[in-house]
């Protein structure tokens, strides 16, 4: 079991707290569990929205061919592959 060691303090008004408490209770979670889950889910969506993109058919075909082409190892590529994903 992972022990949480960090703390985040937030300020909210009575209506915001009541809404969060009501929603948390409706799904059987504590306020902390509810806020943490919702915050994490939103953070992952924000990061994913910055990495998912849509291309026209021709641009997609070119993109895929570039991805499939062999690469020449270089320092920048090695550094990139060692970098941990933001959500991990």
Buried (B, 14 or more C-beta within 10 A) or exposed (E): EEEEEEEEEEEEEEEEEEEBEEBBEEEEBEEEEBBBEBEEEEEEEEEEEEEEEEEEEEEEEEEEEEEEEEEEEEEEEEEEEEEEEEEE
